[in-house]
């Protein structure tokens, strides 16, 4: 029975570079929904983008991934110019060539995408058998093999970030309050066992700002996070920060998968979280009673894994 006020318990395990976690959670399981998630990737194959793509294809095949999620910053530095921009081939079509990655890509926009032609990314959905970006924000229900349901809420977080106003990140004209109202109503209406929210920018991270970089996003802490807490969302996934991270706070697990190409070495994690500058991606494995996720490097090692179960 679905509880009206569901609480979740999150557990995790961090592994060293030489650690082994078997294939968790990368083995095919006919009783689960499996997918892979990647962010901050489009660099014409450079900065280890191609190596990450090769390993992601192998992992997606091994786990029987149903789809791929891109958490934004799909093309650097300035998005794409049109639906026939050469970057569609050099950064996407000719990079993610594995058969296991020819299934649907659920796409959202990042701030670098807003420096280019956002409409072209929306329109490319009509040209591609796998690129799926039906709107700047949208939701999609997934039926799990065991009959449960997971609702995914794909956000457009750039319009929430005040510092972008008047910059190269052209968010003018986007109504962030309308998006927030939509999310509030959509989450309230959902009766799914799992409500998973995906945006480009972090809310809370495992890092502090002592290095002069913005990791936590105050604009999203103030406006988006209360909506997630109100509706007992157990998992928020994002990119933007060019590393792999996980941290759990106040019943919500925040995971960053922004290591699809260029990365950096982060400072030590805070808040009991995990952070790594490894190039890589995220795996997600969902059944009605348990959600498992892994952060995997480009050599195929799961360097961090976590699970969430209803309390």
C-alpha positions in Angstrom: 0.0 0.0 0.0 1.3 3.5 -0.9 1.7 5.6 2.1 0.6 9.3 1.9 3.7 10.4 3.8 6.5 8.0 2.8 9.9 8.1 4.5 13.0 6.5 3.1 16.2 5.0 4.4 19.4 5.4 2.4 22.5 3.3 2.8 25.7 3.5 0.9 29.2 2.1 0.4 32.2 3.9 -1.0 35.0 1.9 -2.6 38.6 2.7 -3.2 40.1 2.8 -6.7 41.1 -0.9 -6.3 37.9 -2.0 -4.7 35.5 -4.4 -6.2 31.8 -4.4 -5.7 31.1 -7.2 -8.1 28.8 -6.1 -10.8 26.4 -4.2 -8.5 24.3 -2.7 -9.8 25.3 -3.6 -13.3 23.9 -7.1 -13.8 20.8 -7.6 -15.9 17.7 -8.2 -13.6 14.4 -9.0 -15.4 12.6 -7.9 -12.2 14.0 -4.4 -12.2 14.1 -1.2 -14.3 17.7 -0.3 -15.2 19.1 2.8 -16.8 22.3 4.8 -17.1 22.7 8.5 -16.5 25.4 10.9 -17.8 25.9 14.7 -17.7 28.2 17.4 -19.0 29.5 15.4 -21.9 29.5 17.1 -25.4 33.1 17.8 -26.3 33.6 16.1 -29.7 34.9 13.0 -28.0 37.7 14.9 -26.1 38.5 14.9 -22.4 37.8 11.2 -22.2 34.2 11.6 -23.5 34.8 8.7 -25.9 36.3 6.5 -23.2 33.3 7.1 -20.9 30.9 6.4 -23.8 32.6 3.0 -24.5 32.3 1.9 -20.9 28.8 3.2 -20.6 27.8 1.1 -23.5 29.3 -2.0 -22.0 27.6 -1.3 -18.7 24.2 -0.6 -20.3 24.4 -3.9 -22.2 25.4 -5.9 -19.0 22.6 -4.4 -16.9 19.9 -4.4 -19.7 19.4 -0.6 -19.5 16.0 0.4 -20.8 17.1 4.0 -21.5 19.8 6.6 -21.0 19.3 10.0 -19.1 21.3 13.1 -20.0 21.2 15.6 -17.2 22.3 18.5 -19.3 25.2 20.5 -20.7 24.9 18.4 -23.8 27.1 20.5 -26.0 30.1 22.7 -25.0 30.8 25.5 -24.8 27.8 27.2 -26.4 25.2 24.5 -27.2 24.2 23.9 -30.8 23.4 26.5 -33.5 20.7 24.4 -35.4 19.4 20.9 -35.9 22.1 20.4 -38.5 25.0 21.6 -36.4 28.0 19.3 -36.9 28.2 18.7 -33.1 25.2 16.4 -33.4 27.5 14.0 -35.2 30.8 14.8 -33.5 29.6 14.9 -29.9 26.6 12.6 -30.0 25.8 10.3 -32.9 29.4 9.2 -33.5 30.3 8.9 -29.8 27.5 6.9 -28.2 27.5 4.2 -30.8 27.0 1.0 -28.7 23.9 -0.9 -29.5 22.9 -0.7 -25.9 22.8 3.2 -26.2 20.5 3.2 -29.2 17.5 3.1 -26.9 15.7 6.3 -25.8 17.8 9.2 -24.4 15.7 11.2 -21.9 17.3 14.7 -22.2 17.2 17.9 -20.2 18.9 21.2 -20.7 22.0 22.7 -18.9 23.3 26.2 -18.7 25.7 25.6 -21.6 22.8 24.5 -23.8 21.2 27.9 -23.0 24.2 29.6 -24.6 23.1 28.2 -27.9 19.9 27.3 -29.7 17.6 25.5 -27.3 14.8 25.2 -29.8 17.2 23.2 -32.0 17.6 20.6 -29.2 13.9 20.4 -28.9 13.4 20.0 -32.6 16.1 17.3 -32.9 13.7 14.9 -31.2 11.8 14.7 -34.5 15.0 13.8 -36.4 16.4 11.2 -34.0 15.1 7.8 -33.0 16.6 8.1 -29.6 16.9 11.8 -28.6 13.8 12.7 -26.5 13.4 16.3 -25.3 9.7 16.9 -25.7 9.7 20.1 -23.7 11.9 22.2 -21.5 10.5 20.3 -18.5 8.3 17.2 -18.5 7.4 14.0 -16.6 7.3 10.4 -17.6 5.9 7.3 -15.9 7.8 4.0 -16.1 6.1 0.8 -15.2 8.5 -1.6 -13.4 8.7 -5.3 -14.3 7.2 -6.1 -10.9 4.2 -3.9 -11.6 5.2 -0.9 -9.4 5.7 2.5 -11.0 8.4 5.1 -11.0 7.6 8.6 -12.0 10.5 10.7 -13.4 10.3 14.5 -13.3 12.7 16.1 -15.7 13.4 19.8 -14.9 14.9 22.9 -16.5 16.8 24.4 -13.7 18.8 27.2 -15.5 15.8 29.6 -15.3 16.0 29.4 -11.5 19.6 30.6 -11.3 19.5 34.4 -10.8 23.1 35.1 -11.8 22.3 34.0 -15.3 20.1 36.9 -16.0 21.8 39.2 -18.5 24.6 36.7 -19.2 25.4 34.4 -22.1 23.0 31.9 -20.5 19.9 33.2 -22.1 17.1 32.3 -19.7 15.1 35.5 -20.2 11.5 34.7 -21.0 11.4 31.5 -19.0 8.9 31.4 -16.1 10.5 29.5 -13.3 7.4 30.0 -11.0 5.2 28.3 -13.6 7.6 25.4 -13.7 7.7 25.2 -9.9 3.8 25.2 -9.7 3.7 22.5 -12.4 6.1 20.3 -10.4 4.2 20.8 -7.2 1.0 19.7 -8.8 2.6 16.8 -10.7 4.2 15.5 -7.6 1.0 15.8 -5.6 -0.9 13.9 -8.3 1.6 11.1 -8.5 0.7 7.8 -6.8 4.0 6.1 -8.0 6.1 4.0 -5.6 9.1 6.1 -6.6 9.2 9.8 -7.4 12.6 10.7 -9.0 13.4 14.3 -9.8 16.2 15.1 -12.3 17.7 18.6 -13.0 20.9 20.0 -14.3 22.1 22.0 -11.3 22.8 20.6 -7.8 20.7 21.6 -4.8 23.0 20.3 -2.0 26.3 18.6 -2.8 29.0 16.8 -0.9 31.3 19.7 -1.3 31.7 23.1 0.4 32.5 26.4 -1.4 36.0 26.9 0.2 37.6 26.5 -3.2 35.8 29.6 -4.5 33.4 27.5 -6.7 29.6 27.3 -6.3 28.6 23.8 -5.5 25.4 24.1 -3.5 22.9 26.3 -5.3 21.1 28.7 -3.0 18.4 29.6 -5.5 17.4 25.9 -5.7 17.8 25.4 -1.9 15.3 28.3 -1.4 12.7 27.4 -4.0 13.0 23.8 -5.4 14.1 21.8 -2.3 11.0 22.7 -0.2 8.8 21.2 -3.0 10.9 18.0 -3.0 10.6 17.7 0.8 6.9 18.5 0.8 6.2 15.5 -1.5 8.8 13.1 0.1 10.9 12.8 -3.0 13.7 10.4 -2.1 16.2 11.1 -4.9 17.4 14.2 -6.8 19.9 13.6 -9.7 21.8 16.3 -11.4 25.1 17.3 -13.2 26.7 20.7 -13.6 29.5 19.9 -11.1 32.1 18.1 -13.2 32.6 15.1 -10.9 30.7 12.2 -9.3 29.0 12.8 -5.9 26.5 11.6 -3.5 25.2 13.0 -0.2 22.0 12.3 1.8 20.3 15.1 3.9 17.0 15.2 5.6 15.6 12.2 3.8 16.7 13.2 0.3 19.6 11.6 -1.5 21.4 14.1 -3.9 23.5 12.5 -6.6 25.8 14.3 -9.1 26.7 12.6 -12.4 28.5 15.4 -14.2 31.6 13.5 -15.2 30.8 12.7 -18.9 33.9 14.4 -20.2 35.9 17.2 -18.5 36.3 16.7 -14.8 38.3 18.1 -11.9 39.6 16.8 -8.6 37.2 17.9 -5.9 38.1 18.8 -2.3 37.3 16.2 0.4 33.6 15.5 0.8 31.6 17.0 3.6 28.3 16.0 5.3 29.3 12.4 5.2 29.1 12.3 1.4 31.2 11.1 -1.4 33.0 12.9 -4.2 35.4 11.8 -6.9 36.9 13.5 -10.0 36.8 10.2 -11.9 35.4 10.4 -15.4 32.2 8.3 -15.5 28.5 8.0 -15.2 25.6 6.7 -13.0 23.6 3.5 -13.0 20.1 3.2 -11.6 18.3 -0.1 -10.7 14.7 0.1 -9.4 12.2 -2.4 -8.1 9.0 -1.7 -6.2 10.8 -2.2 -2.9 14.3 -0.9 -3.5 16.2 1.6 -5.5 19.9 1.0 -6.0 22.4 3.4 -7.7 26.1 3.3 -8.5 28.7 5.8 -9.6 31.0 4.1 -12.2 34.3 5.2 -13.6 35.4 4.9 -17.2 37.2 1.6 -16.5 34.1 -0.1 -15.3 34.6 0.1 -11.5 31.7 1.0 -9.3 33.4 3.5 -7.0 30.4 4.3 -4.9 27.0 2.6 -4.5 23.9 3.4 -2.5 20.4 2.1 -2.0 17.1 3.6 -0.8 14.2 1.6 0.7 11.0 2.8 2.2 11.2 3.1 6.0 
